[in-house]
Amino acid sequence: MTWKSHIAIATACAIPFNPALIPAAALGSTAPDWSEWILKFFGIQVQHRGVTHYLYIPIIFIVLSFLIDFQSILFWFGIGYLSHWVADALTPSGVPVSQFDNHRIHFFGGKIKTGSFMEYILAFGFLLLVVSFVKPLDQFNNKDDLNNYYNVYFNDYGKMHEQKIIDEKTYKENRFNLF
């Protein structure tokens, strides 16, 4: 699959849960390919869809995110990485599970060719389907509905402190949090 498709699929995975972390998911969705370039830059020869495409890599990112990542950036990077693996499993060349298994995984017979029209239909169709279920901002009836809408990803700690919803200590602890 192409990077456009990987990014579209990762965006579709992240947007309903945490739109602020779409960049982390998008970066993770392309990581298996650009990490090959980095390894080659340092003189380490790797095969495309080889060592950087093992299934346990995104699983390690996701598990580590529960231990060390309090803002979920590593989690969504891992989800993006996993979406790359799943998307590549739809192609004829498939993807490896680990270095201990010579077989490649193919979902649905691996019929989606990289760069084909069907790849774009699948990736951007999935993104369109997901976006169609996310409530866009223009669907709010008026400005008051939008102002009173609670978004768990973008808390306005200053406004909550002014309205006496949170105390001074909570405000000071969270005022510089991006997510």
C-alpha positions, 0 to 999 in steps of 0.5 A: 500500500502507498503512504497515502492509503496508510495515512488515510486508514490510520486517520480513520482509526484515530478520528473517532477516539482522539482526533488530536492524536491523528498525527501520531497515528499517521506517523506510526502508519508510515513508520515501517517504511521510513524506518527501513530508510533509517536502517539503510542509512546506517548501513543495515541492509533490510528487505522491504516488508521484512524486519520492520514489518513484524507483528510484534513491533506495534504490539510492543508499542501498544503495551509500552504505552500503557506503562509509560505514556500518560498522553496516549501518543505512543498508543496511537503511534502503535495503532498506526503501526498496526494499521500499516501491518493489517493494510499490507496484509491485504496485498499479494506480497503479504507481511511476516509475523516474526523472524521465526516464521517464514510464512507471510500473512494475507488477508482476503487472499491478498488481492489488493495491489499497491497503488491500484484503484481498489487500494484507494477505494478501500482506504479512502472509502474506510475514511469516508465511512468513519468520518460520516459517523463523526459529528461535524461542528456545523451540525450544532444548532447554534453557537450555544450548543457548540460552546456547551459541547464537552470535548474530552480531548480539548479541555479548556481548563481556564474556562473550567476554573473560571466557572468554578468547575475545577479547583486552583490545584487542578487548573495549575496541574493541567493548564499546559496539557496539550491533550 
